[in-house]
Amino acid sequence: MAGLREIKKQRTREMILKNSMELFTQKGVDEVGMRELAQVCGLGIGTYYNYFKSKEDVIFSLFRENLNAAITQRPFKVDESMSNADNLTANYKEVFQELMIHKNIADEFLSLAYNTKNVSDKDSVGARLTPQIIDLYWGWVQPLFRSAGIIIRTEEEEGFRRMLWHHFLSSFHAYTSSFGAEESIDYIRFTSRHLLGGLGSSSASSEASANSSQGFGSGSNTGNF
């Protein structure tokens, strides 16, 4: 019985996200309130709040779903003839193109992700959902590390995951900005080289402590980054 209830709740949640996405696309995120979101889903406002406590909650959840769909459509591919920075840049571009199908959600998510409250408030929607989003991203990017023979030490992994995620965010922000998608590629490639240049082939070494602002170690096989 409990299993059936969970299945029904999951289906309702999926319906809410689907209908909310459609309404945001039709009217724009800023023009839609929680009551209208509930109405388009055929739910009372109280029932809607049982699933999503705020519009920010909906946006974070939609972006998580969109990112999951994007990385499923565009699994990370390593081209051995390319540097690691160029591989990261090329794969970013493919995922960004998928995410831009729902540009309104992407733009709103980026705005929320850089909001001080969602960064510093431990009770915020960002604090609750960002780790789940980072998990998706971290799993997607693993082929790059496996190909390069890079091992991140357990005690350093959390910091590195967040640092790499912030690079993804800043790269996506550049891609979506007035700077232009194609023009942003050089910026992404440049920052990728700096990000990956300190990583060694065998491990994130103890030198990471001396370079804690960057959060990664160095090694002998950094030439092809």
C-alpha positions in Angstrom: 0.0 0.0 0.0 2.8 2.3 0.9 4.4 1.5 -2.4 1.3 2.5 -4.3 1.2 5.8 -2.4 4.8 6.6 -3.3 4.2 5.8 -7.0 1.1 8.1 -7.0 3.1 10.9 -5.3 6.0 10.5 -7.8 3.5 10.7 -10.7 1.9 13.8 -9.2 5.3 15.4 -8.8 6.2 14.7 -12.4 2.9 16.1 -13.5 3.5 19.3 -11.5 6.9 19.8 -13.0 5.7 19.1 -16.5 2.8 21.6 -16.2 4.8 24.2 -14.4 7.5 24.0 -17.1 4.8 24.6 -19.8 3.3 27.5 -18.0 6.7 29.1 -17.4 7.4 28.8 -21.1 4.1 30.3 -22.1 4.0 33.2 -19.7 7.5 33.7 -18.3 8.8 32.8 -14.9 8.3 36.2 -13.4 4.6 36.3 -14.5 3.6 33.1 -12.8 2.7 32.8 -9.1 2.2 29.7 -6.9 -1.6 29.9 -7.1 -1.6 29.8 -10.9 0.9 26.9 -10.8 -1.5 25.0 -8.6 -4.4 25.8 -10.8 -2.7 24.7 -14.0 -2.0 21.4 -12.3 -5.5 21.0 -11.1 -4.5 21.1 -7.5 -5.4 23.1 -4.4 -2.7 25.5 -3.3 -2.3 23.4 -0.1 -1.7 20.2 -2.1 0.8 22.0 -4.3 2.7 23.2 -1.3 3.0 19.6 -0.1 5.2 19.1 -3.1 6.9 22.4 -3.6 7.2 25.1 -0.9 8.1 28.0 -3.2 8.6 28.9 -6.9 12.4 28.7 -6.2 11.8 25.1 -5.2 10.1 24.5 -8.5 12.9 26.2 -10.5 15.7 24.2 -8.8 13.8 21.0 -9.3 13.1 21.7 -13.0 16.8 22.6 -13.6 17.8 19.3 -11.9 15.4 17.4 -14.2 16.7 19.3 -17.2 20.3 18.7 -16.3 19.6 15.0 -15.8 17.9 14.8 -19.3 20.8 16.8 -20.9 23.6 14.6 -19.5 21.6 11.5 -20.4 21.3 12.8 -24.0 24.9 13.9 -24.0 27.1 11.5 -22.0 30.6 12.7 -21.5 32.8 11.6 -24.4 36.6 11.7 -24.3 38.4 12.3 -27.5 42.0 11.0 -27.0 43.3 13.4 -29.6 42.2 16.4 -27.6 43.5 18.0 -24.5 41.5 17.5 -21.3 40.6 21.2 -21.3 39.3 20.9 -24.9 37.4 17.8 -24.0 35.7 19.5 -21.0 34.9 22.5 -23.2 33.4 20.4 -26.0 31.2 18.4 -23.6 30.1 21.5 -21.8 29.0 23.0 -25.1 26.9 20.0 -25.9 25.2 20.0 -22.5 24.7 23.7 -22.6 22.9 23.4 -25.9 20.5 20.9 -24.4 19.9 23.1 -21.3 19.2 26.1 -23.5 16.1 24.4 -24.9 14.5 25.7 -21.7 16.4 29.0 -21.5 13.9 30.6 -19.2 14.5 27.9 -16.6 18.3 28.1 -17.1 18.3 31.9 -16.7 16.2 31.8 -13.6 18.2 29.0 -12.1 21.5 30.8 -12.6 20.0 33.9 -11.0 19.0 31.8 -8.0 22.2 29.9 -7.8 24.2 33.1 -7.5 21.8 34.6 -4.9 23.6 35.1 -1.6 20.8 33.5 0.3 21.0 30.3 -1.6 24.7 30.2 -1.1 24.9 31.0 2.6 21.5 30.0 4.1 21.7 26.4 5.2 17.9 26.2 5.2 17.5 27.5 1.7 16.2 25.6 -1.3 19.7 25.9 -2.8 21.3 24.3 0.2 18.9 21.4 0.0 18.9 20.7 -3.7 22.3 21.9 -5.0 24.1 18.8 -3.6 21.8 16.6 -5.6 22.5 18.6 -8.8 26.3 18.5 -8.1 26.0 14.7 -7.8 24.5 14.5 -11.3 27.2 16.7 -12.7 30.0 14.8 -10.9 28.9 11.5 -12.2 28.7 12.9 -15.7 32.2 14.3 -15.7 34.0 11.1 -14.4 35.1 9.8 -17.8 37.4 12.7 -18.1 39.2 11.8 -14.8 39.3 8.1 -15.6 40.8 8.9 -19.0 43.5 11.2 -17.5 44.2 8.8 -14.7 43.3 11.4 -12.1 42.3 10.3 -8.6 40.9 12.8 -6.2 41.6 12.0 -2.6 38.6 11.2 -0.5 39.2 14.1 2.0 39.5 16.5 -0.9 36.7 15.3 -3.1 33.9 17.4 -1.6 35.8 20.7 -2.1 36.8 19.7 -5.6 33.3 18.7 -6.6 32.0 22.1 -5.6 34.9 23.9 -7.3 34.3 22.0 -10.5 30.6 22.7 -10.2 31.2 26.4 -9.8 33.3 26.3 -13.0 30.4 24.6 -14.8 28.0 27.4 -13.5 30.3 30.2 -14.5 30.9 28.6 -17.9 27.1 28.2 -18.4 26.6 31.8 -17.3 29.1 33.0 -19.9 27.4 30.8 -22.6 24.0 32.3 -21.8 25.1 35.9 -21.5 25.0 38.7 -24.1 28.7 37.8 -24.7 27.3 35.1 -27.0 27.4 31.3 -27.1 30.2 30.9 -29.6 32.3 33.7 -28.3 32.1 32.2 -24.8 33.9 29.0 -25.9 37.3 30.6 -25.8 36.6 31.8 -22.2 35.5 28.3 -21.2 38.5 26.7 -22.8 40.9 29.2 -21.1 39.3 28.7 -17.6 39.3 24.9 -18.1 43.0 24.9 -18.7 43.6 26.8 -15.5 41.2 24.6 -13.6 42.7 21.3 -14.8 46.3 22.4 -15.0 47.0 21.7 -11.4 45.8 18.1 -11.5 48.3 15.3 -11.5 47.8 11.9 -13.2 48.1 9.8 -10.0 46.3 11.8 -7.3 45.3 15.1 -6.0 48.5 15.5 -4.1 49.3 17.0 -0.7 50.4 20.2 -2.6 46.6 20.9 -2.7 46.9 22.1 0.8 49.4 24.8 -0.3 47.0 25.7 -3.1 43.8 25.4 -1.1 42.3 28.4 -2.9 42.3 26.3 -6.0 41.6 23.0 -4.2 43.6 20.6 -6.3 47.1 19.1 -6.4 49.8 18.8 -9.0 51.7 16.1 -10.7 53.9 15.1 -13.5 51.3 14.6 -16.3 49.8 18.0 -16.7 51.1 18.8 -20.1 48.0 17.9 -22.1 45.5 19.9 -20.1 
